[in-house]
Amino acid sequence: MNHKHRKTLHALFAHPVSANISSRSIESVLKELGGEIEQRHGGRLGIHLNGHFAEFSHDTHSLQPAHVRKMRKFIEDAGIDPERDYPL
């Protein structure tokens, strides 16, 4: 995982919740983590990661804080800890 992906992953877990994370960056990080992303109906994305599945709305620009929190929870549930697995 390159440095840009690591910074994006750590930005997801930053406090306070960032509202300046692009959806394209998140998609790239998820693919780098081994996730499979599929386009779903209604402009949604289905994400499979480490045996877990979640569906998210596909924001065209930055993720809203509520979506950041949901994405953070999904990544944690998939067993990924940025500090442990991908330190900066």
N, CA, C and O of each residue as an XYZ file, in Angstrom:
352
protein
N       0.854     -1.171      0.000
C       0.000      0.000      0.000
C       0.902      1.237      0.000
O       1.807      1.351      0.827
N       0.655      2.146     -0.915
C       1.505      3.323     -0.994
C       1.127      4.363      0.074
O       0.123      4.219      0.772
N       1.941      5.394      0.180
C       1.760      6.388      1.242
C       0.431      7.140      1.117
O      -0.206      7.451      2.124
N       0.021      7.425     -0.102
C      -1.243      8.142     -0.300
C      -2.423      7.309      0.211
O      -3.331      7.839      0.851
N      -2.402      5.997     -0.076
C      -3.459      5.120      0.418
C      -3.451      5.058      1.944
O      -4.509      5.067      2.573
N      -2.270      4.995      2.533
C      -2.163      4.960      3.993
C      -2.721      6.237      4.618
O      -3.423      6.183      5.628
N      -2.410      7.380      4.021
C      -2.918      8.652      4.546
C      -4.439      8.702      4.475
O      -5.090      9.184      5.401
N      -5.005      8.208      3.383
C      -6.464      8.186      3.236
C      -7.090      7.260      4.272
O      -8.097      7.607      4.888
N      -6.499      6.085      4.467
C      -7.013      5.141      5.453
C      -6.968      5.738      6.858
O      -7.920      5.596      7.625
N      -5.874      6.400      7.195
C      -5.761      7.026      8.512
C      -6.713      8.222      8.648
O      -7.195      8.505      9.745
N      -6.983      8.919      7.553
C      -7.930     10.037      7.600
C      -9.341      9.539      7.925
O     -10.117     10.248      8.567
N      -9.672      8.329      7.485
C     -10.978      7.754      7.821
C     -11.139      7.565      9.330
O     -12.241      7.682      9.865
N     -10.038      7.275     10.001
C     -10.081      6.975     11.429
C      -9.694      8.171     12.297
O      -9.574      8.035     13.515
N      -9.499      9.326     11.694
C      -9.107     10.524     12.450
C     -10.277     11.069     13.256
O     -11.441     10.902     12.893
N      -9.935     11.723     14.356
C     -10.933     12.402     15.197
C     -10.574     13.875     15.231
O      -9.410     14.183     15.490
N     -11.456     14.780     14.996
C     -12.867     14.600     14.642
C     -13.006     14.032     13.234
O     -12.052     14.019     12.457
N     -14.192     13.571     12.925
C     -14.463     12.933     11.633
C     -14.240     13.940     10.517
O     -14.768     15.052     10.542
N     -13.455     13.529      9.547
C     -13.150     14.400      8.416
C     -14.290     14.381      7.405
O     -14.883     13.334      7.143
N     -14.586     15.535      6.845
C     -15.601     15.631      5.795
C     -14.947     15.977      4.467
O     -15.597     16.495      3.559
N     -13.659     15.689      4.363
C     -12.912     16.064      3.177
C     -12.163     14.863      2.594
O     -10.997     14.976      2.217
N     -12.836     13.724      2.525
C     -12.229     12.518      1.963
C     -12.991     12.173      0.699
O     -14.207     11.987      0.739
N     -12.303     12.085     -0.406
C     -12.994     11.823     -1.669
C     -13.395     10.358     -1.773
O     -12.701      9.467     -1.284
N     -14.516     10.135     -2.413
C     -15.017      8.769     -2.566
C     -14.101      7.946     -3.468
O     -13.970      6.738     -3.271
N     -13.474      8.570     -4.439
C     -12.534      7.857     -5.318
C     -11.323      7.354     -4.537
O     -10.832      6.253     -4.786
N     -10.847      8.160     -3.597
C      -9.714      7.743     -2.769
C     -10.084      6.540     -1.917
O      -9.286      5.618     -1.753
N     -11.295      6.553     -1.376
C     -11.760      5.439     -0.549
C     -11.872      4.176     -1.386
O     -11.464      3.101     -0.946
N     -12.420      4.295     -2.582
C     -12.530      3.131     -3.468
C     -11.155      2.550     -3.758
O     -10.979      1.332     -3.754
N     -10.192      3.410     -4.009
C      -8.836      2.969     -4.291
C      -8.231      2.234     -3.097
O      -7.582      1.201     -3.262
N      -8.444      2.765     -1.905
C      -7.924      2.128     -0.690
C      -8.578      0.763     -0.481
O      -7.894     -0.208     -0.158
N      -9.882      0.685     -0.662
C     -10.584     -0.581     -0.479
C     -10.091     -1.640     -1.457
O      -9.937     -2.803     -1.084
N      -9.846     -1.252     -2.693
C      -9.297     -2.192     -3.676
C      -7.907     -2.647     -3.251
O      -7.561     -3.820     -3.391
N      -7.119     -1.722     -2.735
C      -5.764     -2.046     -2.266
C      -5.804     -3.011     -1.085
O      -4.903     -3.835     -0.925
N      -6.846     -2.912     -0.256
C      -7.007     -3.811      0.888
C      -7.539     -5.185      0.477
O      -7.647     -6.084      1.312
N      -7.869     -5.349     -0.797
C      -8.377     -6.632     -1.286
C      -9.878     -6.659     -1.448
O     -10.460     -7.722     -1.665
N     -10.509     -5.514     -1.346
C     -11.957     -5.445     -1.477
C     -12.401     -5.505     -2.923
O     -11.681     -5.100     -3.836
N     -13.597     -6.018     -3.107
C     -14.217     -6.046     -4.425
C     -15.383     -5.081     -4.405
O     -16.232     -5.134     -3.515
N     -15.420     -4.196     -5.392
C     -16.447     -3.159     -5.446
C     -17.311     -3.385     -6.666
O     -16.809     -3.587     -7.772
N     -18.610     -3.350     -6.456
C     -19.548     -3.527     -7.568
C     -20.562     -2.398     -7.564
O     -20.995     -1.936     -6.508
N     -20.934     -1.962     -8.754
C     -21.971     -0.945     -8.896
C     -23.317     -1.602     -8.650
O     -23.613     -2.661     -9.204
N     -24.128     -0.968     -7.816
C     -25.450     -1.482     -7.496
C     -26.492     -0.504     -8.035
O     -26.148      0.585     -8.494
N     -27.738     -0.885     -7.980
C     -28.811     -0.016     -8.454
C     -28.949      1.204     -7.535
O     -28.589      1.148     -6.360
N     -29.462      2.278     -8.071
C     -29.682      3.486     -7.285
C     -28.424      4.247     -6.941
O     -28.404      4.995     -5.964
N     -27.363      4.072     -7.730
C     -26.130      4.806     -7.465
C     -25.427      4.364     -6.192
O     -24.816      5.180     -5.501
N     -25.511      3.088     -5.883
C     -24.894      2.569     -4.662
C     -23.727      1.663     -5.027
O     -23.647      1.147     -6.142
N     -22.831      1.479     -4.079
C     -21.701      0.585     -4.255
C     -21.823     -0.570     -3.273
O     -22.111     -0.361     -2.095
N     -21.606     -1.775     -3.752
C     -21.532     -2.947     -2.892
C     -20.064     -3.275     -2.700
O     -19.305     -3.347     -3.667
N     -19.664     -3.474     -1.455
C     -18.251     -3.730     -1.163
C     -18.125     -5.030     -0.382
O     -18.767     -5.218      0.651
N     -17.279     -5.928     -0.900
C     -16.938     -7.172     -0.228
C     -15.500     -7.034      0.266
O     -14.599     -6.725     -0.515
N     -15.285     -7.263      1.563
C     -13.942     -7.146      2.127
C     -13.796     -8.142      3.263
O     -14.522     -8.071      4.255
N     -12.858     -9.069      3.120
C     -12.553    -10.073      4.150
C     -13.803    -10.801      4.650
O     -13.971    -11.003      5.852
N     -14.664    -11.187      3.732
C     -15.857    -11.930      4.107
C     -17.010    -11.076      4.615
O     -18.037    -11.618      5.023
N     -16.867     -9.771      4.600
C     -17.918     -8.859      5.033
C     -18.459     -8.123      3.811
O     -17.749     -7.916      2.827
N     -19.717     -7.735      3.894
C     -20.346     -6.996      2.796
C     -21.062     -5.782      3.359
O     -21.694     -5.849      4.413
N     -20.953     -4.680      2.647
C     -21.696     -3.468      3.005
C     -22.061     -2.749      1.723
O     -21.407     -2.900      0.691
N     -23.120     -1.966      1.814
C     -23.568     -1.177      0.672
C     -23.557      0.287      1.079
O     -24.075      0.652      2.135
N     -22.969      1.111      0.246
C     -22.832      2.533      0.529
C     -23.351      3.339     -0.642
O     -23.329      2.879     -1.784
N     -23.821      4.548     -0.354
C     -24.200      5.438     -1.451
C     -22.915      5.927     -2.105
O     -21.894      6.102     -1.440
N     -22.975      6.142     -3.388
C     -21.794      6.574     -4.133
C     -21.802      8.096     -4.196
O     -22.459      8.691     -5.051
N     -21.073      8.709     -3.291
C     -20.962     10.165     -3.284
C     -20.040     10.586     -4.418
O     -19.016      9.951     -4.668
N     -20.407     11.645     -5.090
C     -19.605     12.074     -6.235
C     -18.390     12.901     -5.817
O     -17.416     12.988     -6.565
N     -18.439     13.499     -4.646
C     -17.316     14.317     -4.201
C     -16.784     13.762     -2.887
O     -16.255     12.651     -2.857
N     -16.912     14.496     -1.831
C     -16.429     14.071     -0.522
C     -17.489     13.278      0.218
O     -18.690     13.479      0.037
N     -17.010     12.372      1.054
C     -17.937     11.604      1.882
C     -18.496     12.476      2.993
O     -17.784     13.301      3.566
N     -19.752     12.293      3.289
C     -20.359     12.990      4.412
C     -19.876     12.333      5.704
O     -19.547     11.147      5.705
N     -19.829     13.088      6.802
C     -19.339     12.519      8.066
C     -20.056     11.236      8.493
O     -19.420     10.337      9.043
N     -21.349     11.133      8.254
C     -22.073      9.909      8.603
C     -21.571      8.720      7.778
O     -21.482      7.604      8.290
N     -21.247      8.954      6.516
C     -20.734      7.891      5.657
C     -19.310      7.514      6.065
O     -18.922      6.351      5.964
N     -18.542      8.487      6.520
C     -17.185      8.201      7.002
C     -17.270      7.276      8.211
O     -16.520      6.304      8.301
N     -18.181      7.572      9.144
C     -18.330      6.727     10.331
C     -18.781      5.315      9.953
O     -18.310      4.336     10.532
N     -19.682      5.210      8.993
C     -20.152      3.898      8.548
C     -19.024      3.118      7.868
O     -18.881      1.914      8.080
N     -18.228      3.807      7.054
C     -17.097      3.170      6.379
C     -16.065      2.710      7.403
O     -15.514      1.615      7.289
N     -15.808      3.543      8.395
C     -14.866      3.211      9.463
C     -15.310      1.929     10.180
O     -14.499      1.034     10.419
N     -16.589      1.848     10.515
C     -17.129      0.668     11.200
C     -16.991     -0.571     10.326
O     -16.628     -1.639     10.818
N     -17.274     -0.439      9.043
C     -17.156     -1.559      8.109
C     -15.720     -2.073      8.043
O     -15.494     -3.283      8.071
N     -14.760     -1.174      7.958
C     -13.352     -1.566      7.875
C     -12.907     -2.235      9.173
O     -12.178     -3.226      9.141
N     -13.340     -1.702     10.309
C     -13.018     -2.328     11.595
C     -13.618     -3.726     11.681
O     -12.947     -4.659     12.122
N     -14.876     -3.880     11.266
C     -15.531     -5.183     11.303
C     -14.833     -6.194     10.402
O     -14.876     -7.396     10.665
N     -14.191     -5.713      9.343
C     -13.458     -6.592      8.426
C     -12.089     -6.978      8.989
O     -11.344     -7.720      8.349
N     -11.755     -6.478     10.180
C     -10.518     -6.883     10.846
C      -9.296     -6.065     10.498
O      -8.168     -6.520     10.686
N      -9.506     -4.870      9.995
C      -8.378     -4.023      9.608
C      -8.217     -2.902     10.626
O      -9.162     -2.177     10.934
N      -7.005     -2.779     11.136
C      -6.659     -1.714     12.075
C      -5.530     -0.902     11.433
O      -4.417     -1.412     11.303
N      -5.782      0.333     11.033
C      -4.760      1.109     10.332
C      -3.469      1.294     11.129
O      -2.376      1.232     10.565
N      -3.590      1.516     12.417
C      -2.392      1.721     13.239
C      -1.533      0.469     13.300
O      -0.305      0.543     13.246
N      -2.182     -0.674     13.412
C      -1.458     -1.949     13.522
C      -1.001     -2.461     12.160
O       0.148     -2.872     12.001
N      -1.895     -2.435     11.184
C      -1.619     -3.059      9.895
C      -0.905     -2.154      8.892
O      -0.106     -2.630      8.084
N      -1.189     -0.860      8.941
C      -0.641      0.075      7.954
C      -0.185      1.363      8.623
O      -0.788      2.411      8.394
N       0.864      1.319      9.444
C       1.322      2.547     10.103
C       1.870      3.550      9.086
O       2.357      3.177      8.018
N       1.777      4.818      9.445
C       2.293      5.874      8.558
C       3.795      5.942      8.633
O       4.409      6.768      7.958
